[in-house]
Amino acid sequence: MKPNKTGAQGALSPRPEALHSGINQDEFPRLPDTGFVRLPKVLELIPVSETTWWDGVREGRFPPPVKLSARCAAWPVATIQLLIRQLSGTSSMG
């Protein structure tokens, strides 16, 4: 078990400006128009580790998944597109 890092909370999560450089809205064509995307696809689009993603979901920085079945979770495409816009600093829907 890894030791818990205390007092450096900002160091454990990505800074918004760090995410900006790795997110490109040109990636939208790689997403379906509607439906759901699974975690591997989300992590292709948003440059964070799986652990950081789940920490962000738990802390409210990233959206929670929709359970499609007992062992299958996914995110609505529209939710991920909105998150990418927010993280890249362009929240307009155009």
N, C-alpha and C positions, 0 to 999 in steps of 0.2 A: 504494500500500500504506500502510495506517495505521501510525503508530508504535506500538510495543509499550509498553504501560503496565506498568512494573515497580514492585514494592513496594506496590501498592495492590490486591492480589488481592481483598480484600473488596468493593472498589468495582466490580469487574467482574462479580460474581455477585449475584443478588438475595438480600437478607437474608430469612430465614424469616418474620420479622414483616411484611415488605413483601408477601410472597406471601399471608399470612393474610388481609389485607384485601381481596384481589381474588378469592379462591377461595370459592365458595359450594357447599355440598353439595346445595343445591336444584337444581343443574345435573344431578344424576344422572338425572332423568327424560329429559333430552335424549340420554342414552346408551342404546344397545341393551342388553338384558339379557346377551347373550353376544356373542362374536365379537371383531372387531378394529376399532380406530379409527385413521384416518390422521392425520398431523401437523396439518393445518389444524384438525381437530376438537379435538385435544389442546390446541392453542394458544388455542382459544376458551375452554377450561375452566381452563387454567393461565396466568395473565397474565405470560408472558415472551416475549421475542422469539425468533425461530427460531434465531438465532445463540446466544443464551443457552441455549436448550433443548439444542442439539447440544453445546455446551461442557459442559453438565451431564451429558449422556449419557457423554461422553468421560471426565469426571472422576468418574463414579459417583454423582452427586447425583440423576440421573433414570434411569429404567430404559432398557435398550437395546431397540431395536425387534426384531420378528420379521420376517425376510425372507420375504415371501409369494411373490416371484418375483425375477428378476434386478434389476428396477427398481422394486419395490414393497415398502415397509417399513410396518409398522403395529404397534400396541401392543394387547395383549389388554385388553378392557374392564375386567376385574377388576384388572389391574395399574394402570390409570389411576385407577380408583375408590379403590384402596388408597393411591396416591400423594396423591390429593386429601384423603383422610382424614388422612394423615400431615402434610401441609402445613398443613391447617386446624387441627391440634392434637387431632383426635379419631380415635384409632386403633382404636376399638371397631368391631366388625362389625355394629352394630345399626341 
